[in-house]
């Protein structure tokens, strides 16, 4: 170890922490840690390893420092973020780009030199009087081809505790990392806090990604989407790493559908926030592998995926005992659970959509809260924030697939793209080919905005493969990587879903209907269900859905239900193609396959329109 680093570390660490760091032979990592200490000026530094002792200390300190407050059920805590720190803030999340280089114009970016200077000015002295933590985690199963070691520096015990629930411990993996090997690193400073221990200067919140150094930097924020570096910040870095190495990093869940005769079929799915992603991964009777992030690789000639994470950071709004029994039960039994930005009354948690009476007062993201009060920006407030969350470990889920942590992941049979769409797409359809699915379901994915991102709600936004916010390369290149991935092997069937189709202002899908769409997809993968050509994909036939609704949900599915849900809305489909054509006209490297698939889709829909009219009943196909 560099003598200068050794002297600095000994001045800030106890013997246990210093010895943990000294066991790591990585001068680049030591320099990164030393710079963080010199810049942020913490009172002391704690270094974690893979032991329960180290992580129990982090958990206990989160409570002692009041970053988390204990609740009535043993092991449960609540964390509050500041009023203006409730979601990802896109305008201050930027890539740091070296001089002479420009990323795709659709990506938020700035000069690397300028960004480094601004971040260091904001982080200088930001940890005075606080403990800095140096923690080690791993993306993907440790000691596998999927694994990416990670080094997290933060002064938030809540962030470190969250990462222990969400990611595999990685100290031993990091200790064995050869010098020069690639890893990801993060430096976070909470900044000035108020009396509730929430970041006070959210006007100076910044989240920057120095992709040239596989580093993310954040300040003046605690919201996990900005500070838990291994989550979406790492996804941006992983997409570039995957591009260099020939694999894929995706914003997708992984789940297992249980078919006839104990058949096990794995699906991955990309859904923007609040579009049914976690609830699909958690469908009753099926099994979850992971709810948010997946890495894809070809192993032994097979398309395989792993859960990047070790837990779930899920939106809690609308979680209730009827629709989400596994999560509901986990949130009501002793164990390690972090709630964030819900309402607390008498040490009990409450949230929107839980289908129970919610108190008219308590403590929430506003502080002391009463029904009808407005926030500091004079806007109406709700008991629990719409983007309130829960954080739990995968191992605590009763429906976790036994292979959720398998070193080589699981064999993927289907890919699902789902958005929030009130008037275009049918609830489920199958692509004609991998190329058709990637281009017209993934790359044309749209979704109406929700509370998971800051800004106006209800606006339909293009979100390529639910990854637009996290792309770190051009849109065209990203699509092309997906098109070409695993081209010489059997690839999964691609499906599109839409749980939000409406008629006369009312949803046409029940909340549990998604279980039917998954069962139909499982049958299609194995050639055991029929399909009709709808011009923009293949859709179910009535008899198969009628049978599935009765078998799975004991519901009598009527012909009118089928017509309402699966009518082909050709004017709306063509209007979407027009929107996409305008968008992709601005993507200079749009793959030719994308142009070809869009043109072919338009031709099929126009032909169907000339033969059948604007709105085509599935019985007329």
BELGI-V74347 format. One record per pair of residues at least 4 apart in sequence whose ideal C-beta (glycine too) atoms are under 6 Angstrom apart, sorted by sequence separation. I is the first residue (numbers start at 0). GAP is how many residues later the second one is. D is the distance in whole Angstrom. If there is no record, write none. Layout:
((I:GAP:D) (I:GAP:D))
This chain:
((0:4:6) (8:4:5) (12:4:4) (17:4:6) (34:4:6) (35:4:6) (51:4:6) (60:4:6) (80:4:4) (96:4:5) (102:4:5) (109:4:6) (118:4:6) (137:4:5) (156:4:6) (161:4:6) (162:4:5) (169:4:5) (176:4:5) (192:4:5) (193:4:6) (223:4:4) (228:4:5) (229:4:5) (233:4:6) (237:4:6) (258:4:4) (270:4:4) (275:4:5) (277:4:6) (320:4:6) (323:4:5) (373:4:5) (374:4:5) (383:4:5) (391:4:6) (399:4:5) (420:4:5) (431:4:4) (435:4:6) (436:4:5) (437:4:5) (438:4:5) (439:4:5) (463:4:5) (466:4:6) (472:4:5) (508:4:5) (539:4:5) (541:4:6) (547:4:6) (548:4:6) (556:4:5) (561:4:6) (562:4:6) (579:4:6) (589:4:5) (607:4:6) (611:4:4) (615:4:6) (0:5:5) (12:5:4) (48:5:5) (61:5:5) (62:5:5) (70:5:4) (80:5:6) (109:5:5) (126:5:5) (140:5:6) (141:5:5) (153:5:5) (209:5:4) (220:5:4) (221:5:6) (241:5:5) (270:5:6) (298:5:5) (318:5:5) (343:5:6) (363:5:5) (430:5:4) (462:5:5) (472:5:6) (485:5:5) (501:5:6) (502:5:6) (522:5:4) (523:5:5) (532:5:6) (533:5:5) (539:5:5) (47:6:4) (61:6:4) (96:6:6) (102:6:5) (139:6:4) (153:6:6) (193:6:5) (220:6:6) (241:6:5) (258:6:6) (270:6:4) (281:6:6) (373:6:6) (374:6:5) (393:6:5) (430:6:3) (522:6:4) (548:6:5) (583:6:5) (69:7:6) (70:7:6) (139:7:5) (192:7:6) (208:7:5) (241:7:4) (280:7:5) (296:7:6) (320:7:5) (341:7:5) (342:7:4) (361:7:6) (402:7:6) (470:7:6) (500:7:5) (530:7:4) (531:7:5) (9:8:6) (94:8:6) (190:8:5) (191:8:4) (217:8:5) (255:8:6) (256:8:5) (318:8:5) (349:8:5) (372:8:6) (448:8:5) (548:8:4) (611:8:6) (8:9:5) (67:9:4) (68:9:5) (137:9:5) (138:9:4) (189:9:6) (191:9:5) (207:9:5) (217:9:6) (295:9:5) (341:9:5) (360:9:5) (365:9:6) (519:9:6) (531:9:6) (190:10:5) (238:10:5) (255:10:5) (280:10:4) (338:10:5) (393:10:6) (430:10:6) (447:10:6) (448:10:5) (498:10:5) (67:11:5) (137:11:6) (206:11:4) (237:11:4) (268:11:6) (293:11:5) (294:11:5) (359:11:4) (463:11:6) (529:11:5) (545:11:5) (8:12:6) (94:12:6) (96:12:5) (254:12:6) (447:12:5) (448:12:6) (544:12:6) (136:13:5) (205:13:5) (215:13:5) (277:13:5) (294:13:6) (93:14:5) (94:14:4) (97:14:5) (253:14:5) (344:14:4) (445:14:5) (93:15:6) (96:15:6) (204:15:4) (292:15:4) (365:15:5) (498:15:6) (528:15:5) (93:16:5) (95:16:4) (203:16:5) (204:16:4) (251:16:4) (252:16:5) (292:16:6) (445:16:6) (446:16:5) (134:17:5) (215:17:4) (251:17:6) (289:17:3) (344:17:4) (251:18:5) (288:18:5) (343:18:5) (444:18:5) (95:19:4) (133:19:6) (200:19:5) (206:19:5) (250:19:6) (289:19:6) (342:19:5) (343:19:5) (364:20:5) (496:20:6) (519:20:5) (541:20:5) (132:21:6) (148:21:5) (198:21:5) (290:21:5) (342:21:4) (442:21:5) (198:22:5) (131:23:5) (198:23:5) (213:23:5) (441:23:4) (148:24:5) (252:24:6) (340:24:4) (416:24:4) (4:25:5) (11:25:6) (129:25:5) (134:25:5) (148:25:5) (357:25:5) (416:25:5) (576:25:5) (7:26:6) (20:26:5) (136:26:6) (141:26:6) (254:26:5) (267:26:5) (418:26:5) (494:26:5) (19:27:4) (132:27:5) (208:27:6) (418:27:5) (419:27:4) (538:27:5) (126:28:5) (148:28:5) (190:28:6) (252:28:4) (416:28:5) (418:28:4) (419:28:4) (4:29:5) (16:29:6) (19:29:5) (190:29:4) (210:29:6) (256:29:5) (518:29:5) (16:30:4) (136:30:4) (137:30:5) (183:30:5) (184:30:5) (185:30:5) (186:30:5) (187:30:5) (188:30:5) (141:31:5) (254:31:6) (255:31:4) (573:31:6) (11:32:6) (12:32:5) (137:32:3) (189:32:6) (351:32:5) (492:32:6) (515:32:5) (572:32:5) (11:33:4) (136:33:5) (254:33:5) (350:33:4) (515:33:6) (135:34:5) (148:34:4) (149:34:5) (150:34:4) (151:34:5) (152:34:5) (153:34:4) (154:34:6) (155:34:5) (319:34:5) (533:34:5) (135:35:4) (137:35:5) (154:35:5) (253:35:4) (315:35:5) (316:35:5) (317:35:3) (319:35:4) (569:35:6) (147:36:6) (253:36:5) (277:36:5) (316:36:5) (442:36:5) (515:36:6) (267:37:6) (350:37:5) (514:37:6) (535:37:6) (135:38:5) (252:38:5) (187:39:5) (569:39:5) (253:40:5) (342:40:4) (283:41:6) (342:41:5) (511:41:6) (251:42:4) (341:42:4) (185:43:3) (570:43:5) (249:44:5) (281:44:6) (340:44:4) (437:44:5) (569:44:6) (437:45:6) (248:46:6) (341:46:5) (568:46:6) (340:47:4) (247:48:4) (566:48:5) (567:48:4) (246:49:6) (339:49:5) (183:50:6) (246:50:5) (566:50:6) (253:51:5) (338:51:6) (565:52:4) (183:53:5) (253:53:6) (337:53:4) (440:53:6) (562:54:5) (336:55:5) (440:55:4) (507:56:5) (433:57:5) (436:57:2) (507:57:5) (334:61:6) (502:61:6) (126:62:6) (161:62:6) (329:62:6) (125:63:4) (166:63:5) (430:63:4) (386:64:5) (125:65:5) (162:65:6) (385:65:3) (386:65:5) (429:65:5) (535:65:6) (122:66:5) (155:66:6) (161:66:5) (329:66:6) (428:67:5) (158:68:5) (158:69:6) (316:69:6) (427:69:5) (534:69:4) (534:70:5) (426:71:6) (315:72:5) (325:72:6) (315:73:6) (325:73:5) (424:73:4) (534:73:4) (315:74:5) (312:76:6) (313:76:6) (151:77:5) (414:77:5) (420:77:5) (312:78:5) (413:78:5) (421:78:6) (78:79:5) (412:79:5) (413:79:5) (414:79:5) (415:79:5) (416:79:5) (417:79:4) (420:79:6) (149:80:5) (311:80:5) (411:80:5) (419:80:5) (421:80:5) (310:81:6) (413:81:6) (415:81:6) (121:82:6) (310:82:5) (426:82:6) (39:83:5) (310:83:5) (38:84:6) (40:84:5) (309:84:6) (38:85:6) (41:85:4) (45:85:6) (39:86:5) (42:86:5) (39:87:4) (40:87:5) (43:87:5) (44:87:5) (45:87:5) (46:87:5) (47:87:5) (41:88:6) (118:89:6) (223:89:6) (427:89:4) (531:89:4) (41:90:4) (66:90:5) (67:90:6) (426:90:6) (66:91:4) (138:91:6) (64:92:6) (114:93:5) (136:93:6) (429:94:6) (61:95:4) (138:95:6) (60:96:5) (61:96:5) (122:96:5) (121:97:5) (306:97:6) (118:98:5) (57:99:6) (61:99:5) (32:101:6) (57:102:5) (58:102:5) (57:103:5) (305:103:4) (303:104:6) (304:104:5) (303:105:4) (430:106:6) (303:107:6) (304:107:5) (413:107:5) (429:107:6) (428:108:3) (429:108:4) (54:109:5) (298:109:5) (301:109:5) (302:109:5) (428:110:5) (482:110:6) (287:111:6) (413:111:6) (475:111:5) (479:111:5) (95:112:5) (286:112:5) (287:112:6) (288:112:5) (412:112:5) (474:112:5) (478:112:6) (91:113:6) (425:113:6) (475:113:3) (84:114:6) (91:114:5) (92:114:4) (93:114:5) (94:114:5) (95:114:5) (286:114:4) (475:114:5) (288:115:5) (473:115:5) (81:116:4) (88:116:6) (35:117:5) (80:117:6) (81:117:5) (84:117:5) (79:118:6) (83:118:4) (49:119:4) (81:120:6) (49:121:5) (461:121:6) (28:122:6) (48:122:4) (49:122:6) (66:130:5) (65:131:5) (84:136:5) (443:136:5) (87:137:5) (84:138:5) (426:138:5) (425:140:5) (80:141:5) (80:142:5) (167:142:5) (165:143:5) (166:143:5) (274:143:6) (165:144:6) (265:144:4) (267:144:6) (274:144:6) (165:145:4) (255:145:5) (274:145:5) (423:145:6) (164:146:4) (265:146:5) (165:147:6) (265:147:6) (266:147:4) (267:147:5) (268:147:4) (269:147:5) (270:147:4) (264:148:5) (423:148:4) (39:149:6) (145:149:5) (266:149:6) (422:149:5) (23:151:5) (35:151:5) (22:152:6) (423:152:6) (31:153:6) (139:155:6) (438:155:5) (439:157:5) (434:158:5) (438:158:4) (145:160:5) (435:161:5) (439:161:5) (139:166:5) (139:168:6) (138:169:5) (274:172:6) (271:175:4) (273:176:4) (272:177:6) (273:178:5) (272:179:3) (302:183:5) (297:188:5) (300:188:5) (302:188:6) (322:188:5) (271:191:5) (271:194:5) (269:195:5) (270:195:6) (269:196:4) (250:215:5) (250:216:5) (275:223:5) (164:226:5) (164:228:5) (161:229:5) (239:232:5) (282:232:5) (238:233:5) (235:234:5) (279:234:6) (234:235:5) (235:236:4) (247:237:5) (231:238:6) (264:257:5) (74:259:5) (78:259:6) (73:260:4) (74:260:5) (80:260:6) (264:260:6) (72:261:6) (74:261:5) (75:261:5) (76:261:6) (77:261:5) (78:261:5) (210:261:6) (256:261:5) (143:263:5) (258:263:5) (140:264:6) (256:265:4) (77:266:6) (140:266:5) (71:275:4) (70:276:5) (71:276:6) (79:285:6) (82:292:6) (82:293:6) (85:299:5) (86:300:5) (85:301:6) (86:365:6) (87:365:6) (88:365:5) (86:366:5) (86:367:5) (103:370:4))
